[in-house]
Amino acid sequence: MSLNIIQIILVVFVAFLAGMEGILDEFHFHQPIIACTLIGLVTGNLLPCLILGGSLEMIALGWANIGAAVAPDAAIASVASAIILVLGGQGRAGVPSAVAIAVPLAVAGLILQTICRTIGVIIIHLMDAAAEEGNMRKIEMWHIISICMHALRCVIPAVMILALGAGRIRTMLGLMPTWLTDGLAISGGMVVAVGYAMVINMMATKEVWPFFAIGFVLATISQITLIGLGIIGTSIALIYLVLSKKGGSGNGGISNTGDPLGDLIDKY
């Protein structure tokens, strides 16, 4: 399927929003369910792209930046796979292939993320220098440049796919050496583990550990979905808040030490 110039401009604009939101994380244009749907809307392939976005969203639910861990690039995966689906012209039949190609695209996107974040360190130092000068306009300028740089991280692959076509992109991904793809996967897994360890180390207290243990055990039960885990976590949080209020000094002489469970146990 070929796109006209208006559709190409709109697709590039969606890619710009997705790349930008991958950093801002305010309107969630980088989420697969939104990015794929928008590309389907502007190209006239709403239903196949909506199905693709829903499928990728279930995968991307496990992608999160935790501590020093950088998750696979959901924005690039969403935009690129949706464009490939549209150009392939297979409709809903092409969704499984687009989902399969999205994962290596997301891993490959880590390279662009690394480049952007490295350049971002330089920009931060320039912003620090501008702050010492008291130049707010220069700080805002570098801020906008940094956001646009991350937007281009998603725009450049989108333009390449539009220019080269879906078939050539599949061929190029297939030419990636095994040592590179395996190395990215292994290092990504190691960094994720370190990131989780850093977060747990920061929040580890005697009040939090029981909840962590409960969540860890519940997560091993395959019959419980992510929605179910979310409901259980929300319920436990609400119970904790109720106990916090009952643990106040005005409730029957219960002391308020900051640990509502401990306060109730000490009282009764």
Secondary structure, 3 states (H helix, E strand, C coil): CCCCHHHHHHHHHHHHHHHHHHHHCCCCCCCHHHHHHHHHHHHCCHHHHHHHHHHHHHHHCCCCCCCCCCCCCHHHHHHHHHHHHHHHCCHHHHHHHHHHHHHHHHHHHHHHHHHHHHHHHHHHHHHHHHHHHCCHHHHHHHHHHHHHHHHHHHHHHHHHHHHHCHHHHHHHHHCCCHHHHHHHHHHHHHHHHHHHHHHHHHHCCCCCHHHHHHHHHHHCCCCCCHHHHHHHHHHHHHHHHHHHHHCCCCCCCCCCCCCHHHHHHHHC
